[in-house]
Amino acid sequence: MFRKGPQSTMRTVLQAALLLATFGASAQAPAPRAPQAAVANPPVAASAPAQRPTAGPVGFKIVTASERGTYIQIGRDLAKFIAPPAQIELEALPSAGSPENIHRLRYEEGVKLALVQSDVYQAFINQGRAGDKAADAIIRPLRVVLPLYNEEVYFVVRADSPMNFVHEIRDAKINVGPMRSGTAMTTTTMYRLMFDQALPDNRLSFMTHEEALFKLTGDKSVDVVAIVAGQPAKLLTDMKAEARSLIKLLKLDPENPASKAALKTYFPSTVKSSNYPNLLSEDLPGMAVKAFLVTYDYNLAGTQARLAQFARSLCINFDSLQSQGHPKWKEVSLDMPQIGQGWAYYPATARELGRCSSLRPPPKPVRVCTTEQKILGLCD
């Protein structure tokens, strides 16, 4: 085994220091909070009469994802713009990601909403259909409030890597994100779809994104870091210009057979260079997964009424989300499209969103001014 010389050691130290400054955080990111043990949300008779919620705000929680991801910003936007008019004090909680969110929504007291990736939700359904009673018990009582937006999937490699395309990751050592994270589920599912085999255990790791990026450019024990986050993703936007000398993003070749296989489940997307000027000089073709806002099939009349108020507030205050919230809100529609087999909308929120057009104020008519009216000062 060769020993590192003084120059090599110094280069590693300098690179590590640059990486920490570039990413703006230590490689040791705080571990996500573990789910609390609690009794599952018990259903009551479905015929319970509807009633108005009790006076005063109630405390609800929404589980999201990493502190540096898009989900937690979406959760905080809902807490700021939507929950208060519905008399809800909504707390956005960080988590490891979608699989953990499903467990916490099902079992953790106070958690009434969750942000979940579509492929993770579908994976629970598929496991239940395959005979996994635990998966079926977890997913069957969950309900969709609203499909949200596409989340981009990023494959980060070293700047000097010979890889340039997503389909070239087959033999690479890949970090898929923490265990029970949505990124882990998406990355391993994509890999299986692309290469018709599971990602081998000896080329798989479950570190946080920050830890993995440090390993990627430090000791090079990782070749690819997979990240799932709606753009602009804070982890990437926080990077400084020096990052371009350390890392690059792989692009999708939609004509490659492996890419075509993945696009049967996932969606084509474009990573905008305007969102990541320190990383990209041009737009990059990529893939994305759909994000959903999910709840439990609550039959308690008070909870039903409060979530209905939340949906009504979402309708009435939607413009505030799109104008003042995360840029991803501009991609969201309040329409409720047909969803997959085994999925279902939550009736209390679906009723409110179904009549959303009647609740929202009509758009102001646009006055068309003639040149003569402008000259006479009769019209701006």
N, C-alpha and C positions, 0 to 999 in steps of 0.2 A: 504494500500500500504506500502511495506517495504522500509525503508530508507537504503541507502547505508552506510555501516560503513566506518571508515577511511581507512582500508586495501583495501576494494573494490574500494574506490575512487582513492587511490594511484595506484592501479593496472591498472585502466582505464587510468589514466594520463600517466603512463609509457608505456602502450600498444600503446596509441595514438602517443607518441613520437617515439617509435620504428617503428611504421607504417610509419610515415612521413619520417624517415631516410631510411627505407627500400625501399619505393617507389620513393624517390628522388624528391618529388614534394609535394606541399601543396594539401590538399583535394580540395581546390578551384581552379580548372584548369580554364584557360581563356576560356570564352565563344566563340564558333565558330562565325566567321563573318557572319552577316546576308546577304542574297542575295541583290544585288543592284537592284533597280527598273530600268528597261530598256525596250526598245522596242524589241520585238522578232526579231530574225534574219530574215529579209525579203528575200524570194526567188526571183530570177529573172528568166528570160526565160531559160528553161533547155537547149536550143540550143545555149547558149552563146559560142562563139568560144574560144578554149583554147589559152592561151597566156603565155609567160614567166613572172614570177613575177618581179616587179620593183626592181631596184638595191638597195642594202642596206638591212639590217635586219629589220624585222617587229616584233612588240611585240604581242605575243600570251600568253594566260593564260591557265593553266590546273588546274582544281579543284580536290582535293584529299580527305583527311580526317583529322583525328587528327594529331597534331604535334608529337605525340608519337606513331603513327601507321606506318604501312608498306606503305600505299598508298602514303604518302607524300615523302617517300624515293624513291619510284618508279618514282614519278613525277620529283623529283630533278635529278635522273639519266637521265631521258629523256632530261631535260634541260641542263645537262652537256655534255652528249655524243652524242645526236642525233640532238638536235635543232640547234646548231651553224653551222654545215656543211650545213644545209638547210636554212641558213640565217634567222633564227628565234631566237628571244630573248624570251625564254619560262620562265614564272614565275609560280612556283608551289604554289598554294594557299591552305591553310588549310580550312576545312569545317566540318560540322556535319556528313557528310557521303553521301552515294549514293543517297538517295531521294533528298537531297539538291543539290547535284551535277547535277542531271537531270534538276532541275528547273533553276540552274544557267547557265548551258550550253545552255538551251533554251532561256533564257531571259537576261542574264547579258552581257553587252558589253565587248568585248575583250576575253571572255572565248570561246576557240575553241576546247578544249579537256576536257574529264572528265574520271575519273576512276569510274566504276560502277559495283556493284555486280549483278550476273546473275539473282538472285531471285527478286531483286528490279526492274530490267528492265522488267522481265516477269510480275511482279505484275502490273506495269503501263499498259502493253499490255492487261492483263486480265481485268483490270478496264475499259479500253476503249471498249473492246468487250462486257462488261456487260452494256454498255450504258452511261458510264461517259464521257461526251463530253470534259471536261477539261483534263482528263487523256489522251484521244485520241489525243487531240490537242498538248499536251506536247510531247508524245512519238513518234507519227507517223513520224515526220521529222528527228528523230535521227538515226544515222547509226553507225555500228560497224567498227572500224579500225582493231582490232585484239583481239581474246581471249588471256588472259595472263596466269594465274596460279590459283591454288586452294588456297583459304584463309581458314585457320583453324578456327573452332569455339570452344572457350574455355568456360567452365563452372567452375567458381572459387567458392569454398566454404571454410568455416572455417576448420582449421586443425582437430578440434575435432568433425566435423559434422558427423552424422551417415550416410550421403549420400556418396556413392562411385561411383555410376553409373549415367549417364545422365538421364536414364528413371525414376530416383527417384525424379526428381524435380517437379513432378505434383502439390504437395500441398505447395511448397516453395514460399517465397517472393522473386521475381526475379527482378533485375535491368537489363533492356534491352538496356541501353545506351541512349543518348540524343534523343529527338524527331526529326524526319526526318533524323535519321541516318540509315546506312545500318545494323548496329548491331540490332537496334530495329526491323527492318523489318524481318531480318533473324530469330531472336529469337522468335518473335511472330508467324511467319510462321511455324517454327519447332515445337513449342508447339502445335499448332493446328493440325499439321500432326500427331504428336505422340499421342495426347490424344483426338483427334476428338472434340475439343472445344477450344474456345478462352481463352487466359490467363486472369483470372478475374481481374478487375480494382483494387480491394482491395489488390491484391498481385503483383502489377505491379508498377515499378518506372522508371523514365527517367533521372537519374543523370549521370554525366560523370563517366568514369571508376574510376578515382582517388577518387571522392567523394564516390562512391559506395563501393570501397574497404575499405575506412576509416570507413563507416557505418557497413560494414560486420563484421569487427573485433573490432569495437569500441562499439557502443550501440546495435549492433546486430539487427538493424531494417531491415536488408537485409540478406537473406539466401544464395542467389546465385547471382554472378555477371557474366553476359554474355559478352564476348569480341570476336569480329571477327577481325582477323589480320593474315596476312601471317607470317609464322615462318621463322626466329626468330623475334618475335614481341618485339619492343623496350621496351614497358611498362613492359613486363615480364622479358626480359633479364637484365633490369636495377635493378631488385630486388636483394637484398643481401641475403646471406646465412640464415639470421635470418627469412626470409619470410617463410621458410618451417615450422617453429613452429607456424605460424599464418594461413596459407592458404594451400589448396591443389587443384588439378584439378580433375574433374570427368572424368571417362573413359567411353567409349561406349561399350555396350554389343551388338554386331551386331545381335545376335540371339534373343534378346528380341523383342516382337511384336511391341512395341512403336518405337524402334530403326529401325526396318525393314520398318515401315511406313515412317519415315523421310528419309531413304536412297533411297526411290523412287524418291525423288527430289534432295537430296544432295548427296555428294560423300564421300565414306570412306577415312579416312586419318590417318596418324600416326604422333603424336606429338613427336618429337625426344628429348630424354633426353640430347643429346649433345648440343641442342640449349638452354636448360634451366637447367644447372647443379645445380643451387641453388634451384630449385623447384622439379626436377624429378630425381629419381635414376634408372628409366627404361623407355623405350618408352611406349607411351600411345595411345591406339586406340581412334580415334575421328571421327568427321565429318568436311566437308569443303564445301565452296561455291566458284564458279568460278568468277574471276575478269575479266572485259573487259575494253579495251580502246575504248572510244566512241567519236564521233564527231557529227556535224550537217550536214544535207544534203545541203551543200553550193553549189550554182550554179554560184556565182561570179567567173569569170575566174581566177582572181588573187589569190583568196583564194584557189581555186581548185589546181592551180599550186603549191602554197606554201605547201599545205598539201601533194601533190604528192612528192615534194622534201623531206618532212619529212619522208614519207614512204620509199623513196629511201635511205635516210641516215640511217634509222632504219635497212634496209637490209645490207648496206655496213659496218656499225659500230656495228652490233649486237654482234660480238665477244667481243668488249670492254664492253658492258653492262654485258655480262655473266662473264667476268673475273674481272671486277672492280666495278660493281654495286652491288645492294642488292642480296643476295643469291637466292632469288626467281626467278631472271632472268634465272637461270640454268634450271628452269622447263618450260620456255617459248619456244614455237616453232613458227616459222614464217609461218607455214602452216595455211591455212584458212579452217578449217573443216566446215561441214554443221552446220548451226545454226538454232534456233527454228523458228517455224512458226510465222510470224509477225516481225521477225528480218531481217535486210539486211545489207550487207557490203557497205561501202562508195566507189563508183566506182573509184574515183581518186586515193585512196590509194590501193584499191584492185588490180588495174592494175599493180602498181609498185611491190607490194608484190607477185603478181602472177608470175612475171618474176625475182624474187629474186635470184634464183639459177644461172641465167646468169650474174647477177651483182656482186655477191660475188666472190672473188678470189678463184681459185681452191685450195683444200688442198694440202699441200706439200707432195710429195710421201715419204713414210717411207722406208728407206733403211734397208734391213735385212743383217746383217753382219755375216759371218761365223766365227768360232773360229780361223781359220788360218789367216783371214784378221785382226782380232783384235790383234792377237799375233804379226803380222808384222807391226802393226800401220797403216794399210790402211783404217781402219774404226773404228769409235768410238762406 
